[in-house]
């Protein structure tokens, strides 16, 4: 395919892009450069009104599913019909007004940052992200006793000082761990777009860094998993616990935690999960990588919507209200089953999400359509005996 060379307007790094591309995400500084397309008469996929599925550079029509496409590949997500999954794709062209985040005092043994981004008004907006944050906040307050004053919410519906810009998300994460002490319970919940960029420091087994997309990512850039780990994982002191719930695509190792509870074979039954026969902890560290990815003695645990190569989705299949499949399942499981282990939680998440996908007619036999919730941790533990708590 014909390409041309474009220099990043921020750092000057040259990159090759397709002729029809109109944006460049720099792999060096993660910022976005816009430019005119050279394509004449280019008609993007989906111009005929259909929803397109693109995988391994092959285009097919799929009326139930619109999937993430990596940067520089155009995609038409289309509208989301009742009961249909909407995959979290990262090309929502959003700008937010500059704002200075006003954070509450860093106090209390329980503290949470809840971030939901809809990218409102754009083709690839996410209808369920704000609902996800509302469900999660209600769960934390009513089920786990988090004070309202210790929960920091970032959405486009908050006042301008709490819009989820890159600057505000960074400030919120710094607040989350500020003054953290033994016995503290911290929660980070993110519902929005996620993507991958080429790993430049050699600490990723698959060669890609995962990243979240702030509302202003086109001008300010993404937030990489390396930064998330350095900000909220590494400072965690002994006796403190961080639980993250990440509802986005490519989120299996979103916090770069050293250990992943990995599914060996796709679509095994939850009975096999319960017995542990097809699941095990795997060391996710790169042997020659210099960066330390663990904590300062505390425990960090990540629950994510899918593996690093998979897509997650929004759906109305549960109640008719758009929600992230992971977030809604997570909240309802904990409301209905207050005392459960991490293993039991993982089983229930797997079963609920599989049922929702069956309901909208998505095949379990197609690997590119799979969504398997993942568990990662700074320390290995027995998932069927460790109680889940926040």
BELSULJO-V303551 format. One record per helix or strand. SS is the DSSP state (hx for helix, st for strand). FROM is the first residue (numbers start at 1). LEN is the number of residues. Records with the same first field share a line. If there is no record, write none. Layout:
SS=FROM-LEN / FROM-LEN
This chain:
st=3-5 / 14-5 / 23-3 / 32-3 / 52-4 / 58-4 / 86-2 / 110-7 / 151-4 / 185-7 / 194-5 / 208-5 / 223-2 / 237-1 / 241-7 / 259-5 / 279-5 / 296-2 / 299-6 / 313-3 / 323-2 / 341-1 / 374-4 / 387-1
hx=129-14 / 148-3 / 160-3 / 166-12 / 217-4 / 225-9 / 270-6 / 325-12 / 342-18 / 367-3
